[in-house]
Amino acid sequence: MGVHAAGFAKPLGFTDAQLFSAIHGSAEDPVCSQDKAPIFRLADELYATNHSGGATARHVITVTWTRLYA
């Protein structure tokens, strides 16, 4: 767990399940609300493209952008 999660999660009202999901989970976890899931999915995809050789917006799948603009 990072220092920011350790220091700020509880005071901001994050539950243990939410904190665990933020670190180890995905946008499909039950603790992730439907309105926030596309943001988590975007972060996961940008992280994945960054570690595969280049993080640019064109690498993020169209479905994620469509959900964000909905």
N, C-alpha and C positions, 0 to 999 in steps of 0.2 A: 504494500500500500504506500502511496506517495505521501509526502509530508502535507500537501494541501488537503488531500482526502482525510488524512488522520486528524488534522487540526480544524477543519471547517465543516465536515459532513454532518456530524452530530448537532452542532449548534444551528445548522441550517435546516435541521429536521429530517435528514436522511435516515431511513431505517437501516438495520443491518442487512436486510435483503436487498435494498436498493444499492447500498454501498458495494456489496458483493457482486451484484449484477453489473454495476458500472465498471468494476475492475476485471471481472472474469466472464461476464455474460454477453448478451447480444440484444439487439432491438426486439427480438422475439420473446424475451423473458416476460413473464406475467407482471412483474413489477414496473415494466416500462409502459407508460400510457400511450395510447394510440396516436395522440397528437404529437408526442415527442419521438416516437419510434423512427420516423424518417431522418431526424437530426442525428440520432445514434447510428443509423445505418450509413449515413453520409460520412460520419467520422470514421467508422470502421472501413469503409471503402477507400477513403483518402489515405488512411494508415496502410492499408493493404497495397495500394498502388505505389505509395512512397517506398515501401520495402521491396517492390518488385522492379524498380528501375526508373520511376519518374511519376511524381504526383502532380497531375494537372487535372483541371476540371473535365477535360475530354475523356479521361479514363473512368470517370464515375458513370455508372450505368444509367441509362435514360430513365428507367423506372424510378430510381431514387429522386432524380430531378423532378419528374412528374409529380411524385408524392409531395415533395417540398413545396411546389407551386400550387398545389390543390387547396 
